[in-house]
Amino acid sequence: MIKLAVCAAATTLTLALPATAQSLLGTWHCLDKDTEGQAVSTIEFKKNGIMLADMRITYFVPEFDVRARAKYKSRYNFTEEGILTDTPMRARILSFTADGEDISKGEEAKMLKEFLMKDDNVQAKVTTLTATDLIIRAEGRDIVCSRDAAYLGS
């Protein structure tokens, strides 16, 4: 499913970010969409190598309205070649509902948290990085980000 978190092992050391990472820093509003669902996220890349994400996930399940909200923390590494990698640090499921029913203590919520915390060594490629736009190519699809939340309709 949807995972937008790009980080490296949890230490208290500050990462030396390449010059290309400087415009990555700050807050982005992102849309990650595939055939299973979509995540609309607010993501902050910090100078110390920490990434924070607040994700609102909608699953495309016929005849059901399934939604989740999760917060995610990881340590990211961004190379001069534009490769973004991650190591998860923490994930919290804030809510998980199916047709309005709370399932945040159920198996689906447990599976989402496990998915977010899995260190799967996925390398994402930053294909566009400007002062206002960010596109990350990961697992065969584009994650589109903007500094302006209105641009994504969120």
C-alpha positions in Angstrom: 0.0 0.0 0.0 1.0 3.6 0.3 4.2 4.6 2.1 5.8 8.0 1.8 8.6 8.0 4.3 12.2 8.5 3.5 14.7 8.2 6.4 17.9 6.4 7.8 18.8 4.8 11.3 17.8 6.7 14.4 20.8 8.6 15.8 21.1 12.0 17.4 23.7 13.1 14.9 22.8 15.8 12.4 23.1 14.6 8.8 25.2 16.6 6.4 22.8 17.1 3.5 24.0 17.7 0.0 23.4 21.0 -1.6 20.5 19.6 -3.7 18.7 18.7 -0.4 18.4 22.3 0.7 15.3 22.9 -1.4 13.8 19.6 -0.1 13.8 21.0 3.4 10.5 22.3 4.8 6.8 21.3 4.5 5.3 19.6 1.4 1.7 18.6 0.7 1.7 15.3 -1.2 -0.6 12.9 -3.1 0.3 9.3 -3.4 -2.3 7.3 -5.4 -2.5 3.8 -6.8 -5.1 1.2 -7.6 -5.5 0.3 -3.9 -6.0 3.8 -2.5 -4.5 7.2 -2.0 -2.7 9.1 0.7 -2.8 12.8 1.1 0.0 13.8 3.4 1.7 16.8 5.0 5.4 16.0 5.1 8.2 17.9 6.7 11.8 17.3 5.9 14.0 18.7 8.7 17.6 19.8 8.4 18.7 17.2 11.0 17.6 14.3 8.7 14.2 13.7 10.4 11.0 13.4 8.3 7.6 13.8 9.8 4.4 12.8 8.0 0.7 13.2 8.7 -1.1 10.9 6.3 -4.8 10.7 5.5 -5.4 7.4 3.7 -8.4 6.4 1.7 -8.7 2.8 0.5 -10.5 2.0 -2.7 -12.7 -0.9 -1.4 -15.9 -1.5 -3.4 -19.1 -0.8 -1.3 -17.0 0.4 1.7 -15.7 3.8 2.9 -12.4 2.8 4.5 -10.2 5.6 5.9 -7.2 5.9 8.1 -5.0 8.7 9.6 -1.5 8.0 10.6 1.6 9.9 11.8 5.0 8.7 10.8 8.5 9.6 11.8 11.7 8.5 10.1 15.2 9.4 9.3 15.9 10.2 5.6 18.9 10.3 3.4 18.9 12.3 0.1 21.9 11.8 -2.2 23.3 14.2 -4.7 22.0 11.8 -7.4 18.4 12.5 -6.1 17.9 9.1 -4.4 15.8 9.2 -1.3 16.0 6.3 1.2 14.4 5.8 4.6 14.5 4.0 7.9 11.3 4.1 10.0 11.5 5.3 13.6 7.8 5.5 14.7 4.3 5.1 13.3 1.0 5.9 15.1 -2.4 5.0 13.8 -4.6 7.9 14.9 -7.8 6.6 13.4 -9.0 3.8 11.1 -12.7 3.5 10.1 -14.8 1.3 7.8 -18.2 2.8 6.9 -17.8 5.0 10.0 -17.1 2.1 12.4 -13.9 2.4 14.5 -11.5 -0.4 13.5 -8.4 1.2 14.9 -7.8 -1.7 17.2 -8.4 -4.3 14.5 -6.2 -6.4 12.3 -6.2 -3.8 9.4 -4.8 -1.1 11.7 -2.1 -3.5 13.0 -1.2 -4.4 9.4 -0.9 -0.7 8.4 1.4 0.1 11.3 3.5 -3.0 10.5 3.7 -1.8 6.9 4.8 1.7 7.8 7.4 0.3 10.2 8.9 -2.2 7.7 12.4 -1.2 6.6 12.1 -2.4 3.0 15.1 -0.6 1.6 13.1 1.0 -1.2 15.0 3.7 -3.1 12.9 6.5 -4.4 14.1 8.8 -7.2 13.4 12.5 -7.0 12.5 13.4 -10.6 11.5 17.0 -10.0 12.6 19.4 -7.2 11.9 23.1 -7.5 11.1 25.7 -4.8 7.4 24.8 -5.1 7.2 21.3 -6.7 8.5 17.9 -5.7 7.9 14.6 -7.6 9.2 11.4 -6.2 9.2 8.2 -8.3 8.7 5.2 -6.0 7.7 1.6 -6.8 6.5 2.5 -10.3 4.4 5.5 -9.6 4.8 9.2 -9.0 4.2 10.9 -5.6 3.3 14.5 -6.4 4.0 17.2 -3.8 3.6 20.9 -3.7 4.4 23.6 -1.1 0.8 24.8 -1.6 -1.9 22.5 -0.2 -4.5 24.1 -2.4 -2.7 22.9 -5.5 -3.5 19.2 -4.5 -7.1 20.0 -3.6 -6.5 19.2 0.1 
